[in-house]
Protein backbone atom coordinates (compact mmCIF):
# COMPACT_ATOMS: atom_id res chain seq x y z
CA UNK A 1 0.00 0.00 0.00
CA UNK A 2 1.06 3.55 -0.58
CA UNK A 3 0.62 6.40 1.85
CA UNK A 4 -1.12 9.61 0.86
CA UNK A 5 2.26 11.43 1.00
CA UNK A 6 3.31 9.53 -2.13
CA UNK A 7 0.60 11.08 -4.27
CA UNK A 8 1.70 13.71 -6.75
CA UNK A 9 -1.82 15.14 -6.59
CA UNK A 10 -4.99 14.13 -4.83
CA UNK A 11 -8.69 14.64 -5.59
CA UNK A 12 -11.86 13.76 -3.65
CA UNK A 13 -11.78 10.09 -4.68
CA UNK A 14 -8.43 9.39 -6.36
CA UNK A 15 -4.78 10.30 -6.23
CA UNK A 16 -2.04 9.96 -8.86
CA UNK A 17 1.45 8.62 -8.31
CA UNK A 18 4.25 7.05 -10.38
CA UNK A 19 4.34 3.38 -11.33
CA UNK A 20 6.50 1.22 -9.07
CA UNK A 21 7.91 -2.30 -9.19
CA UNK A 22 5.79 -3.12 -6.13
CA UNK A 23 2.64 -2.54 -8.22
CA UNK A 24 3.45 -5.44 -10.56
CA UNK A 25 1.14 -8.06 -9.04
CA UNK A 26 -1.84 -5.76 -8.55
CA UNK A 27 -1.53 -4.12 -11.98
CA UNK A 28 -1.15 -7.34 -13.97
CA UNK A 29 -4.01 -9.01 -12.10
CA UNK A 30 -6.30 -6.07 -12.87
CA UNK A 31 -5.17 -6.10 -16.51
CA UNK A 32 -6.11 -9.78 -16.82
CA UNK A 33 -9.47 -9.18 -15.14
CA UNK A 34 -10.19 -6.32 -17.56
CA UNK A 35 -9.41 -8.09 -20.84
CA UNK A 36 -13.03 -8.03 -22.02
CA UNK A 37 -13.28 -4.29 -21.33
CA UNK A 38 -9.98 -3.45 -23.01
CA UNK A 39 -10.20 -5.44 -26.24
CA UNK A 40 -9.77 -4.51 -29.04
CA UNK A 41 -8.57 -1.06 -28.00
CA UNK A 42 -5.99 -1.63 -25.31
CA UNK A 43 -3.30 -4.18 -24.41
CA UNK A 44 -1.75 -3.24 -21.04
CA UNK A 45 0.94 -5.50 -19.54
CA UNK A 46 -0.67 -8.58 -18.03
CA UNK A 47 2.45 -10.64 -17.15
CA UNK A 48 5.39 -9.96 -14.86
CA UNK A 49 7.82 -9.75 -17.77
CA UNK A 50 5.62 -7.36 -19.73
CA UNK A 51 5.11 -5.14 -16.70
CA UNK A 52 8.83 -4.96 -16.00
CA UNK A 53 9.49 -3.95 -19.61
CA UNK A 54 6.71 -1.37 -19.47
CA UNK A 55 8.06 0.08 -16.23
CA UNK A 56 11.56 0.31 -17.70
CA UNK A 57 10.27 2.32 -20.68
CA UNK A 58 8.53 4.74 -18.32
CA UNK A 59 11.90 5.59 -16.81
CA UNK A 60 13.06 7.07 -20.11
CA UNK A 61 13.45 10.87 -19.97
CA UNK A 62 10.74 11.58 -22.54
CA UNK A 63 8.03 9.51 -20.84
CA UNK A 64 5.94 9.86 -17.69
CA UNK A 65 3.57 7.34 -16.14
CA UNK A 66 0.89 7.77 -13.49
CA UNK A 67 -1.30 5.31 -11.62
CA UNK A 68 -4.78 6.53 -10.70
CA UNK A 69 -5.53 5.10 -7.26
CA UNK A 70 -8.89 5.12 -5.52
CA UNK A 71 -8.73 6.09 -1.85
CA UNK A 72 -9.97 3.57 0.68
CA UNK A 73 -10.92 0.93 -1.90
CA UNK A 74 -8.18 -1.59 -1.12
CA UNK A 75 -7.58 -3.96 1.74
CA UNK A 76 -7.63 -2.44 5.24
CA UNK A 77 -8.81 0.89 3.83
CA UNK A 78 -5.81 1.29 1.51
CA UNK A 79 -5.82 2.30 -2.12
CA UNK A 80 -6.80 0.32 -5.20
CA UNK A 81 -5.51 1.01 -8.69
CA UNK A 82 -8.38 2.30 -10.83
CA UNK A 83 -6.45 3.04 -14.03
CA UNK A 84 -3.40 4.73 -15.45
CA UNK A 85 -2.24 7.54 -17.72
CA UNK A 86 1.06 7.78 -19.59
CA UNK A 87 2.65 10.73 -21.40
CA UNK A 88 4.89 9.67 -24.28
CA UNK A 89 7.05 11.34 -26.91
CA UNK A 90 7.54 14.44 -24.77
CA UNK A 91 9.15 17.32 -26.64
CA UNK A 92 10.38 20.39 -24.79
CA UNK A 93 11.65 23.70 -26.19
CA UNK A 94 9.18 25.67 -28.27
CA UNK A 95 6.82 22.69 -28.68
CA UNK A 96 6.35 21.51 -25.05
CA UNK A 97 4.01 18.71 -26.11
CA UNK A 98 3.34 15.08 -25.28
CA UNK A 99 1.04 12.25 -26.38
CA UNK A 100 -1.04 10.54 -23.73
CA UNK A 101 -2.35 7.02 -23.38
CA UNK A 102 -4.63 5.69 -20.66
CA UNK A 103 -6.80 2.85 -19.48
CA UNK A 104 -9.37 2.12 -16.78
CA UNK A 105 -9.69 -1.23 -15.07
CA UNK A 106 -13.02 -3.03 -15.09
CA UNK A 107 -13.96 -2.36 -11.48
CA UNK A 108 -13.52 1.40 -12.04
CA UNK A 109 -15.24 1.74 -15.43
CA UNK A 110 -18.20 4.10 -15.57
CA UNK A 111 -17.65 5.55 -12.10
CA UNK A 112 -15.97 8.84 -13.01
CA UNK A 113 -12.64 7.87 -11.46
CA UNK A 114 -10.75 8.17 -14.74
CA UNK A 115 -12.18 11.64 -15.36
CA UNK A 116 -11.00 12.79 -11.95
CA UNK A 117 -7.60 11.16 -12.39
CA UNK A 118 -7.08 12.54 -15.89
CA UNK A 119 -7.81 16.04 -14.61
CA UNK A 120 -5.10 15.59 -11.96
CA UNK A 121 -2.63 14.40 -14.61
CA UNK A 122 -3.43 17.40 -16.84
CA UNK A 123 -2.82 19.79 -13.96
CA UNK A 124 0.49 18.06 -13.19
CA UNK A 125 1.59 18.04 -16.83
CA UNK A 126 0.78 21.71 -17.42
CA UNK A 127 2.17 22.75 -14.04
CA UNK A 128 5.04 20.65 -12.74
CA UNK A 129 6.16 19.26 -16.11
CA UNK A 130 5.81 22.62 -17.86
CA UNK A 131 4.04 21.26 -20.95
CA UNK A 132 1.80 23.40 -23.14
CA UNK A 133 -0.08 20.81 -25.19
CA UNK A 134 -1.18 17.20 -24.85
CA UNK A 135 -2.69 15.11 -27.62
CA UNK A 136 -4.34 11.72 -27.78
CA UNK A 137 -5.16 9.47 -30.75
CA UNK A 138 -8.33 7.40 -30.48
CA UNK A 139 -9.95 4.84 -32.74
CA UNK A 140 -13.30 6.27 -33.95
CA UNK A 141 -15.37 3.39 -32.59
CA UNK A 142 -13.94 3.67 -29.08
CA UNK A 143 -16.89 5.60 -27.68
CA UNK A 144 -15.84 5.44 -24.03
CA UNK A 145 -12.43 6.91 -24.75
CA UNK A 146 -13.87 9.69 -26.89
CA UNK A 147 -16.35 10.54 -24.14
CA UNK A 148 -13.53 10.74 -21.59
CA UNK A 149 -11.50 13.31 -23.53
CA UNK A 150 -14.58 15.35 -24.41
CA UNK A 151 -15.41 15.62 -20.70
CA UNK A 152 -11.85 16.73 -20.01
CA UNK A 153 -12.08 19.56 -22.54
CA UNK A 154 -10.01 18.11 -25.42
CA UNK A 155 -10.85 19.42 -28.90
CA UNK A 156 -11.06 17.42 -32.11
CA UNK A 157 -8.16 18.25 -34.47
CA UNK A 158 -8.26 15.74 -37.30
CA UNK A 159 -8.53 12.24 -38.72
CA UNK A 160 -5.50 10.04 -39.39
CA UNK A 161 -6.05 6.95 -41.62
CA UNK A 162 -3.86 3.89 -40.93
CA UNK A 163 -2.23 5.71 -38.03
CA UNK A 164 -1.20 2.94 -35.60
CA UNK A 165 -0.61 -0.80 -35.96
CA UNK A 166 -2.84 -2.39 -33.32
CA UNK A 167 -4.06 -5.96 -32.95
CA UNK A 168 -2.65 -7.05 -36.30
CA UNK A 169 -3.79 -4.19 -38.53
CA UNK A 170 -3.27 -0.50 -39.26
CA UNK A 171 -6.03 1.42 -37.51
CA UNK A 172 -7.56 4.81 -38.29
CA UNK A 173 -7.52 7.31 -35.44
CA UNK A 174 -9.01 10.64 -34.46
CA UNK A 175 -6.61 13.21 -33.02
CA UNK A 176 -7.76 15.18 -29.98
CA UNK A 177 -5.71 17.76 -28.07
CA UNK A 178 -5.82 20.19 -25.19
CA UNK A 179 -3.58 23.15 -24.37
CA UNK A 180 -2.70 24.73 -21.05
CA UNK A 181 -5.03 27.70 -21.50
CA UNK A 182 -7.99 25.49 -22.44
CA UNK A 183 -7.39 23.23 -19.45
CA UNK A 184 -7.73 26.18 -17.08
CA UNK A 185 -11.27 26.93 -18.28
CA UNK A 186 -14.22 25.37 -16.45
CA UNK A 187 -15.24 22.02 -17.94
CA UNK A 188 -18.79 20.99 -17.16
CA UNK A 189 -19.11 17.30 -16.40
CA UNK A 190 -21.99 14.92 -17.01
CA UNK A 191 -25.44 15.62 -15.58
CA UNK A 192 -26.76 12.87 -13.30
CA UNK A 193 -30.45 13.07 -12.33
CA UNK A 194 -31.47 12.14 -8.78
CA UNK A 195 -34.66 10.14 -8.17
CA UNK A 196 -36.28 9.79 -4.75
CA UNK A 197 -36.92 6.19 -3.66
CA UNK A 198 -38.55 4.74 -0.55
CA UNK A 199 -37.77 1.02 -0.68
CA UNK A 200 -34.39 -0.46 -1.62
CA UNK A 201 -35.76 -3.89 -2.57
CA UNK A 202 -38.39 -2.34 -4.86
CA UNK A 203 -35.76 -0.07 -6.41
CA UNK A 204 -33.45 -3.00 -7.15
CA UNK A 205 -36.35 -5.04 -8.54
CA UNK A 206 -37.19 -2.26 -11.00
CA UNK A 207 -33.82 -0.76 -11.94
CA UNK A 208 -31.66 -3.91 -11.83
CA UNK A 209 -34.05 -6.80 -12.42
CA UNK A 210 -36.38 -5.09 -14.90
CA UNK A 211 -34.47 -2.24 -16.58
CA UNK A 212 -31.15 -4.12 -16.57
CA UNK A 213 -29.04 -1.51 -14.78
CA UNK A 214 -25.96 -2.25 -12.72
CA UNK A 215 -25.50 -0.99 -9.17
CA UNK A 216 -22.24 0.96 -9.40
CA UNK A 217 -21.95 1.89 -5.73
CA UNK A 218 -24.00 2.36 -2.59
CA UNK A 219 -23.52 4.77 0.31
CA UNK A 220 -24.96 5.06 3.80
CA UNK A 221 -23.57 7.33 6.47
CA UNK A 222 -23.85 4.40 8.85
CA UNK A 223 -25.80 1.10 9.00
CA UNK A 224 -29.53 1.67 9.05
CA UNK A 225 -29.29 5.14 7.55
CA UNK A 226 -30.95 6.07 4.21
CA UNK A 227 -29.39 4.73 1.01
CA UNK A 228 -27.79 6.84 -1.73
CA UNK A 229 -26.77 4.77 -4.74
CA UNK A 230 -25.79 5.00 -8.40
CA UNK A 231 -27.21 2.70 -11.08
CA UNK A 232 -26.30 2.73 -14.75
CA UNK A 233 -26.83 1.07 -18.08
CA UNK A 234 -24.62 2.29 -20.90
CA UNK A 235 -24.54 6.07 -20.74
CA UNK A 236 -27.73 6.21 -18.66
CA UNK A 237 -26.62 7.07 -15.12
CA UNK A 238 -29.03 7.73 -12.26
CA UNK A 239 -28.65 8.47 -8.58
CA UNK A 240 -31.33 6.99 -6.32
CA UNK A 241 -31.80 8.47 -2.87
CA UNK A 242 -33.81 7.61 0.22
CA UNK A 243 -32.81 10.94 1.77
CA UNK A 244 -35.65 13.37 2.44
CA UNK A 245 -35.24 16.52 0.36
CA UNK A 246 -32.87 15.10 -2.23
CA UNK A 247 -35.53 14.94 -4.93
CA UNK A 248 -39.27 15.17 -5.53
CA UNK A 249 -41.17 11.95 -6.26
CA UNK A 250 -42.83 12.01 -9.67
CA UNK A 251 -39.89 13.53 -11.56
CA UNK A 252 -39.20 12.71 -15.23
CA UNK A 253 -35.91 12.09 -17.04
CA UNK A 254 -35.72 12.21 -20.85
CA UNK A 255 -33.08 10.05 -22.56
CA UNK A 256 -32.38 9.70 -26.27
CA UNK A 257 -31.31 6.27 -27.48
CA UNK A 258 -31.12 3.98 -30.46
CA UNK A 259 -32.95 0.67 -30.30
CA UNK A 260 -36.15 1.71 -28.52
CA UNK A 261 -38.12 -1.14 -30.11
CA UNK A 262 -35.49 -3.66 -29.04
CA UNK A 263 -35.59 -2.25 -25.51
CA UNK A 264 -39.40 -2.51 -25.51
CA UNK A 265 -39.23 -6.16 -26.63
CA UNK A 266 -36.59 -6.93 -23.98
CA UNK A 267 -38.72 -5.44 -21.18
CA UNK A 268 -41.92 -7.08 -22.44
CA UNK A 269 -40.21 -10.46 -22.03
CA UNK A 270 -39.42 -9.78 -18.37
CA UNK A 271 -41.54 -11.24 -15.59
CA UNK A 272 -42.34 -7.86 -14.05
CA UNK A 273 -46.04 -7.68 -13.13
CA UNK A 274 -46.28 -3.98 -12.31
CA UNK A 275 -45.67 -2.39 -15.70
CA UNK A 276 -46.73 -3.07 -19.28
CA UNK A 277 -45.50 -0.01 -21.21
CA UNK A 278 -46.28 0.62 -24.85
CA UNK A 279 -44.56 2.56 -27.62
CA UNK A 280 -45.76 6.01 -28.66
CA UNK A 281 -44.93 7.76 -31.91
CA UNK A 282 -45.08 11.47 -32.74
CA UNK A 283 -43.05 14.09 -34.60
CA UNK A 284 -40.12 13.89 -32.17
CA UNK A 285 -39.70 10.12 -32.50
CA UNK A 286 -40.70 6.81 -30.96
CA UNK A 287 -40.85 6.86 -27.18
CA UNK A 288 -41.15 4.40 -24.33
CA UNK A 289 -42.09 5.71 -20.88
CA UNK A 290 -41.39 3.67 -17.76
CA UNK A 291 -42.70 4.55 -14.30
CA UNK A 292 -40.75 3.25 -11.33
CA UNK A 293 -42.40 2.10 -8.07
CA UNK A 294 -42.04 5.63 -6.65
CA UNK A 295 -43.78 7.55 -9.43
CA UNK A 296 -40.62 8.64 -11.23
CA UNK A 297 -40.72 8.42 -15.02
CA UNK A 298 -37.99 7.51 -17.50
CA UNK A 299 -38.88 8.61 -21.02
CA UNK A 300 -36.73 6.89 -23.66
CA UNK A 301 -37.00 8.47 -27.10
CA UNK A 302 -35.53 7.42 -30.43
CA UNK A 303 -35.56 10.44 -32.76
CA UNK A 304 -36.77 9.96 -36.34
CA UNK A 305 -34.11 8.24 -38.44
CA UNK A 306 -31.93 7.33 -35.44
CA UNK A 307 -32.66 3.63 -35.84
CA UNK A 308 -32.00 3.51 -39.57
CA UNK A 309 -28.55 2.02 -39.05
CA UNK A 310 -27.81 -1.37 -37.54
CA UNK A 311 -29.02 -1.41 -33.93
CA UNK A 312 -28.06 -4.97 -33.07
CA UNK A 313 -28.62 -5.28 -29.34
CA UNK A 314 -30.25 -2.65 -27.19
CA UNK A 315 -28.23 0.51 -26.82
CA UNK A 316 -29.40 2.63 -23.93
CA UNK A 317 -26.62 5.05 -24.65
CA UNK A 318 -28.30 8.41 -24.88
CA UNK A 319 -26.00 11.30 -25.61
CA UNK A 320 -28.57 13.54 -23.92
CA UNK A 321 -30.11 12.74 -20.57
CA UNK A 322 -32.08 15.64 -19.16
CA UNK A 323 -34.48 16.15 -16.27
CA UNK A 324 -37.94 17.28 -17.33
CA UNK A 325 -40.53 19.26 -15.50
C-alpha angles and dihedrals in degrees: 000000000000126000122234089250089070094063117106088205134357134208132184094281108010142036131200126226138157123278114262136193088244089064093063099100096043095044097048092045091053090046091054092047090051099050094113091051094046102046129129094007106048139034109184119178110283101173132061093247093049092048093050090051091047092050091050091054090051089060091065113111095244096052135071128187131195133187116213106218126191114224117240095000098110134073116307091007094302128134130285125205109248099176144310144245127205130192113209138180092025113191121190129189116061093345102051092179139139139182118235133211127184147169139191123215120236097255090055100043116121095009100101094247094120091051091053093045094047090053089054091050092050091052090049093047095048093041116031097022093043096225123156103195138027125189135189131194116214133182108245095238094053095100097171093054093047090050091052095055093043089056090050092054101255116154127221112250107171154313123269117195117211090002105151134020105234131163094353101314143069108261131205116235141192116226118223126177144178131198131208094257093050092049091058092059119092112269114202113220130211121303114238117192119219120220123195115233132182105191125043095201092051091047092052091046091055105034100035106024098036108024094035099235125153123232102237098183142337130213135194124168087226137340112299094021122120118287126245112186143163123226126182145177116187108316092340106106124175135177116215118199136188090188116116111243098019094106143347118254112241097043122149131220121196118209128180117215145157118240101040092154091051090049090050091051091047093052093043088059092055121100094237110136099190102067136041104172124186134206122259126198129201139138094294095054143267114322139191119196121200124190117205123216090268099054096261116138130216112197112196113193131185108199119225111284094011092111096048092101126064109297098179105171125008114292113197089177105128115180087205123048113169136170114241131207 
